[in-house]
Each structure stands twice: as C-alpha cells, then as structure tokens.
Amino acid sequence: MMQNLVMIMKELGFTIYEAKTYLYLLKHNPATRYELSKYSGVPRSAIYAVIRRLEDQGMVNAIHSKPKLYMPLPPVELLRLLENRFQKTLGEFKENLDKLDATQEMDHVWNIVGYDNLILKAKELIREAHKSIYLSVWRREAVQLQEELLEAERQGVKIILFSFTEIPFQVGRILSHNLDEKELEKIWDHKIILCVDQKELIMGEADVGKDKKVAWTRSRALISIALNHIILDITLFGQRYGVNIDDCVVEMHPGEMERLGELLREKYPENLRRLRVAQSSERKMPSF
C-alpha cells in the first residue's frame, strides 16, 4: 500500500523523497529530521531540502522545540489544498492556451492509446453532451459508460444506442441484436463508435490489455462516415426485425435525407411518376 501511495503522489507532482517523508509523518508524528531520515528511507543529505520544500507547500509544519519536530498536514486538508491548487493552475493554463490558439479547429485525428484512456475520454465526451449521443458499442463498454449515459438522459440529451450484444440497462433508444458477448468475441474484436452532438467522435477498437489506438476527432467528414456506419447497422436491424427506424435516421442526418430526396426527384422524375401510378393502382385493387 505504501509503495502505491508513493507512486500516486509522484503522479501528482511530488518527488519520491517528498512522498516518503510526508507518508512517514502521517504514521509517526511528531518526528525530528533525524527520525525522518532514518526511518523513511530519505538520505540524511537530502532530508533538509525535502522538509523545506514540504514546509513551503504547506504540507508540513514545524513545532518550535529542540530538536525541531514536524507535523504533517492532515490528509483531508492536503486533498483540499491540492484540489484548489490544481484547479487554479488548470484554469490559468486553459486561459493562456485559449489566448495562444484561439482560432485553431481540431479537424485532424488524435490517437487515444490504451483501454483505460479510451473509457475516460468516452465518459468525458458523454458528460459534455448537450443535444445528442449516438453510440455503437458492446456490452462491456456500455456497462462502464452506463452512469454517464443515464445522467445525460436525465439532462435531456437524445441517445440512440446500437449493439450486437445484449445491453443490461435501458437508456434512450436501444437497438440491439442481443447476441452473447462471449460468443461474439470468438469472431470479432470489441469496437466503439461514439458521436456527441454531431461535433465530436471517438471510433476504433476497444480491447482490454492492448495498447490499441482509438481515433478522436471533430472532423465533419469522419463524423459523417461514422454516423453513416451506425445508420447502416440500424437500417439492417430494422429490416431484419421489422422495426421502423426512420425517426433515428432522420434525426442522425437532420435535413440531409429530405434534400437527398429532392435531388433524386429532380434527377429521376420518371421514377416518381411510376411510383405514383403504382400507388394509384394499389388503391384501385379490390380487397379480399
């Protein structure tokens, strides 16, 4: 456990010596510099500088005695301190980045490497959704995104979810073949397509334990391709099970289907005339 805490603190920006010193103080306080060096594993030549940095950060407080004793900041207070510090730093970082690159559009493709990073990014996009979420996903990934999807639905976000596997919860409109995930894994790898507000896309393989690269982009062309892929899947689903999915298709391409129909009618007016004749003939046929 101690080693794990040291590595977590290192990820938060502390040195290994700083982490070891603070964690030792939590268990054994107050303590002198000599005791800290002897029992925490921090070299005596380094302990003075380590203590000074921890004092400067407000994580350690000295008791005026001889020899000088040190007390650690309680964990709850440390977490609050770090949270406020990181929020302030991130806010300043974002503000300056916006000024530096205010006009650039992210229309190229970024790679997300690793399964955990994929899930974290997918959750982030879902939490930021305002209007719509279109998702093609397997059961395992859907379950990990369940909480964020349900919250998005409560916020009024429209959700359409397609899957070849069974989805064990209800959210938005689910179109699922309800296949067994284990059986499907014998022939296919897990994949995910997530489109949020028709403005941002994650698409690629979703394999645990493999450093696969998943695409993340705001490219309108790639978003259109991804949506067409989902539309094809749900269209075939509708044909197989006799389910009307017209509302899903129209919603995923608002305005485009009507305009496409107009172009086809202009290009092939004869087909429209034949359709009207056929419909008229059907109405005149006697019923049995």
C-alpha positions as CSV (number, residue, x, y, z in Angstrom):
1,M,0.0,0.0,0.0
2,M,2.8,2.4,0.9
3,Q,4.5,2.0,-2.4
4,N,1.3,2.5,-4.2
5,L,0.7,5.8,-2.3
6,V,4.2,6.9,-3.1
7,M,3.6,6.4,-6.9
8,I,0.3,8.2,-6.8
9,M,1.9,11.2,-5.1
10,K,4.7,11.1,-7.7
11,E,2.0,11.3,-10.4
12,L,0.6,14.4,-8.5
13,G,3.9,16.1,-8.9
14,F,5.8,15.2,-5.7
15,T,9.3,13.7,-5.6
16,I,9.7,10.2,-4.2
17,Y,11.6,11.7,-1.2
18,E,8.8,14.2,-0.5
19,A,6.2,11.4,-0.7
20,K,8.1,9.1,1.6
21,T,8.7,11.9,4.1
22,Y,5.0,13.0,4.2
23,L,3.7,9.5,4.5
24,Y,6.1,8.5,7.3
25,L,5.0,11.6,9.2
26,L,1.3,10.6,8.9
27,K,2.1,7.4,10.7
28,H,4.7,8.7,13.1
29,N,4.3,12.3,14.3
30,P,5.7,14.5,15.5
31,A,9.2,13.5,14.3
32,T,12.6,15.1,14.0
33,R,14.6,15.4,10.9
34,Y,16.9,12.6,12.1
35,E,14.0,10.2,12.7
36,L,12.5,11.1,9.3
37,S,15.8,10.4,7.5
38,K,16.5,7.2,9.5
39,Y,13.0,5.6,9.1
40,S,11.6,7.0,5.9
41,G,14.4,5.9,3.6
42,V,15.3,9.5,2.6
43,P,19.1,10.1,2.8
44,R,20.3,12.4,5.5
45,S,21.9,14.7,3.0
46,A,18.5,15.3,1.3
47,I,16.1,15.4,4.2
48,Y,16.8,19.2,4.9
49,A,15.8,20.2,1.4
50,V,12.8,17.9,1.4
51,I,11.5,19.2,4.6
52,R,12.0,22.8,3.4
53,R,10.0,22.1,0.2
54,L,7.2,20.5,2.1
55,E,7.1,23.4,4.5
56,D,6.9,25.8,1.6
57,Q,4.0,23.9,0.1
58,G,2.1,24.0,3.4
59,M,2.3,20.2,3.8
60,V,4.5,20.1,6.9
61,N,4.5,22.4,9.9
62,A,7.4,22.8,12.4
63,I,7.0,22.7,16.1
64,H,9.4,25.1,17.8
65,S,11.3,22.8,20.1
66,K,14.8,21.4,20.4
67,P,15.3,19.4,18.4
68,K,12.8,20.7,16.0
69,L,9.7,18.5,15.5
70,Y,7.5,18.3,12.4
71,M,3.8,17.6,12.0
72,P,2.0,16.7,8.7
73,L,-1.0,18.5,7.2
74,P,-4.0,16.2,7.8
75,P,-5.0,14.2,4.6
76,V,-8.4,15.9,4.3
77,E,-6.7,19.3,4.3
78,L,-4.0,18.1,1.9
79,L,-6.6,16.9,-0.6
80,R,-8.4,20.3,-0.4
81,L,-5.1,22.1,-0.8
82,L,-4.2,20.0,-3.9
83,E,-7.6,20.4,-5.4
84,N,-7.6,24.2,-5.1
85,R,-4.1,24.4,-6.4
86,F,-4.7,22.2,-9.4
87,Q,-8.0,24.0,-10.3
88,K,-6.2,27.3,-10.2
89,T,-3.3,26.0,-12.2
90,L,-5.6,24.4,-14.8
91,G,-7.7,27.5,-15.1
92,E,-4.7,29.7,-15.8
93,F,-3.3,27.1,-18.2
94,K,-6.6,26.9,-20.1
95,E,-6.9,30.7,-20.2
96,N,-3.5,31.1,-21.7
97,L,-3.9,28.2,-24.1
98,D,-7.1,29.8,-25.4
99,K,-5.3,33.1,-26.0
100,L,-2.4,31.3,-27.7
101,D,-4.5,29.2,-30.0
102,A,-8.0,30.7,-30.1
103,T,-8.7,30.1,-33.8
104,Q,-7.5,26.6,-34.4
105,E,-10.1,23.9,-35.1
106,M,-9.4,20.3,-34.2
107,D,-10.3,18.8,-37.5
108,H,-7.4,16.3,-37.6
109,V,-7.3,13.0,-35.8
110,W,-5.8,12.4,-32.4
111,N,-4.8,9.0,-31.1
112,I,-6.0,7.8,-27.7
113,V,-3.7,4.9,-26.6
114,G,-4.9,2.3,-24.2
115,Y,-8.2,1.0,-23.0
116,D,-8.4,3.0,-19.8
117,N,-7.8,6.2,-21.6
118,L,-10.5,5.3,-24.1
119,I,-13.1,4.8,-21.4
120,L,-12.0,8.0,-19.6
121,K,-12.3,10.0,-22.8
122,A,-15.7,8.5,-23.7
123,K,-17.0,9.4,-20.2
124,E,-15.8,12.9,-20.6
125,L,-17.5,13.4,-24.0
126,I,-20.7,12.0,-22.7
127,R,-20.7,14.3,-19.7
128,E,-20.1,17.2,-22.1
129,A,-23.0,16.3,-24.4
130,H,-25.8,18.9,-24.8
131,K,-28.1,17.6,-27.6
132,S,-27.3,14.1,-28.8
133,I,-25.3,10.9,-28.3
134,Y,-25.1,8.3,-31.0
135,L,-23.3,5.1,-29.9
136,S,-22.4,1.8,-31.3
137,V,-20.9,-0.3,-28.5
138,W,-20.5,-3.7,-26.9
139,R,-22.0,-4.7,-23.6
140,R,-18.7,-4.4,-21.6
141,E,-18.1,-0.9,-22.7
142,A,-21.7,0.1,-22.4
143,V,-21.8,-1.0,-18.7
144,Q,-18.7,1.1,-18.0
145,L,-20.4,4.1,-19.6
146,Q,-23.8,3.4,-18.0
147,E,-23.7,6.0,-15.3
148,E,-22.7,8.8,-17.6
149,L,-25.3,7.8,-20.2
150,L,-28.2,7.7,-17.7
151,E,-27.1,11.2,-16.4
152,A,-27.0,12.5,-19.9
153,E,-30.5,11.3,-20.5
154,R,-31.7,12.9,-17.3
155,Q,-30.3,16.2,-18.6
156,G,-32.4,15.8,-21.8
157,V,-29.8,14.5,-24.2
158,K,-31.2,12.4,-27.0
159,I,-29.5,8.9,-27.0
160,I,-29.5,6.3,-29.8
161,L,-27.5,3.1,-28.9
162,F,-26.8,0.3,-31.3
163,S,-25.2,-3.0,-30.3
164,F,-24.8,-6.5,-31.5
165,T,-24.7,-7.6,-27.8
166,E,-27.2,-7.5,-25.0
167,I,-27.3,-4.2,-23.1
168,P,-28.4,-4.9,-19.5
169,F,-29.9,-1.5,-18.8
170,Q,-32.3,0.9,-20.5
171,V,-31.4,4.3,-21.8
172,G,-32.6,6.4,-24.7
173,R,-33.5,4.2,-27.7
174,I,-31.6,0.9,-27.8
175,L,-31.4,-1.2,-31.0
176,S,-29.7,-4.5,-30.0
177,H,-29.4,-7.9,-31.6
178,N,-28.9,-9.3,-28.0
179,L,-26.1,-11.7,-29.0
180,D,-24.0,-13.3,-26.3
181,E,-20.8,-11.2,-25.9
182,K,-18.6,-14.2,-25.2
183,E,-19.7,-15.9,-28.4
184,L,-19.3,-12.8,-30.4
185,E,-15.8,-12.3,-29.1
186,K,-14.8,-15.5,-30.9
187,I,-15.2,-13.9,-34.3
188,W,-14.9,-10.1,-33.6
189,D,-12.9,-7.7,-31.5
190,H,-14.7,-5.1,-29.4
191,K,-15.3,-1.8,-31.2
192,I,-16.8,1.5,-30.3
193,I,-18.3,4.5,-32.2
194,L,-19.3,7.4,-30.0
195,C,-20.6,10.7,-31.6
196,V,-21.6,13.6,-29.4
197,D,-23.7,16.5,-30.6
198,Q,-22.6,15.6,-34.1
199,K,-19.4,17.5,-33.3
200,E,-17.0,15.1,-31.7
201,L,-16.2,11.5,-32.4
202,I,-14.4,8.5,-30.9
203,M,-14.0,5.5,-33.1
204,G,-11.9,2.3,-33.0
205,E,-11.2,-1.0,-31.3
206,A,-11.9,-1.4,-27.6
207,D,-9.6,-4.2,-26.5
208,V,-8.6,-4.6,-22.9
209,G,-4.9,-5.1,-22.3
210,K,-3.8,-4.0,-25.7
211,D,-2.3,-0.6,-26.5
212,K,-4.6,0.0,-29.4
213,K,-5.0,3.4,-30.8
214,V,-8.5,4.9,-31.0
215,A,-9.3,7.9,-33.2
216,W,-10.7,11.1,-31.6
217,T,-11.7,13.9,-33.9
218,R,-14.0,16.8,-34.7
219,S,-13.6,16.2,-38.5
220,R,-17.0,16.7,-40.1
221,A,-16.1,14.2,-42.8
222,L,-15.1,11.5,-40.4
223,I,-18.2,12.2,-38.2
224,S,-20.4,11.8,-41.3
225,I,-18.7,8.5,-42.2
226,A,-19.1,7.2,-38.6
227,L,-22.8,8.2,-38.5
228,N,-23.4,6.5,-41.8
229,H,-21.9,3.3,-40.4
230,I,-24.3,3.4,-37.4
231,I,-27.2,4.2,-39.8
232,L,-26.4,1.2,-42.0
233,D,-26.3,-1.1,-38.9
234,I,-29.7,0.2,-37.6
235,T,-31.2,0.1,-41.1
236,L,-30.3,-3.6,-41.4
237,F,-31.6,-4.1,-37.9
238,G,-34.9,-2.6,-38.8
239,Q,-35.2,-4.7,-41.9
240,R,-34.3,-7.9,-40.1
241,Y,-36.8,-7.4,-37.3
242,G,-39.4,-5.3,-39.0
243,V,-38.7,-2.2,-36.8
244,N,-39.3,1.3,-38.1
245,I,-36.1,3.2,-37.6
246,D,-36.9,6.2,-39.9
247,D,-37.0,8.6,-37.0
248,C,-33.5,7.6,-36.0
249,V,-32.1,8.0,-39.5
250,V,-33.8,11.4,-39.9
251,E,-32.5,12.6,-36.5
252,M,-28.9,11.5,-37.2
253,H,-28.9,13.4,-40.5
254,P,-31.4,16.2,-40.0
255,G,-32.4,17.9,-43.3
256,E,-30.0,15.8,-45.3
257,M,-32.5,13.0,-46.1
258,E,-35.1,15.5,-47.3
259,R,-32.6,17.3,-49.5
260,L,-31.4,13.9,-50.9
261,G,-34.9,13.0,-51.8
262,E,-35.3,16.4,-53.6
263,L,-32.2,15.8,-55.6
264,L,-33.3,12.3,-56.6
265,R,-36.7,13.5,-57.7
266,E,-35.1,16.2,-59.8
267,K,-32.7,13.8,-61.4
268,Y,-35.1,10.9,-61.9
269,P,-38.6,12.4,-62.3
270,E,-39.8,9.4,-64.3
271,N,-39.3,7.2,-61.2
272,L,-41.5,9.4,-59.2
273,R,-44.2,9.2,-61.9
274,R,-44.1,5.4,-61.9
275,L,-44.3,5.3,-58.1
276,R,-47.5,7.5,-58.2
277,V,-49.0,5.2,-60.8
278,A,-48.2,2.1,-58.8
279,Q,-49.6,3.6,-55.6
280,S,-52.8,4.6,-57.5
281,S,-53.2,1.1,-58.9
282,E,-52.8,-0.4,-55.4
283,R,-55.7,1.8,-54.1
284,K,-58.0,0.6,-57.0
285,M,-57.3,-3.1,-56.4
286,P,-60.3,-4.9,-54.7
287,S,-59.7,-6.2,-51.2
288,F,-60.2,-9.8,-50.3
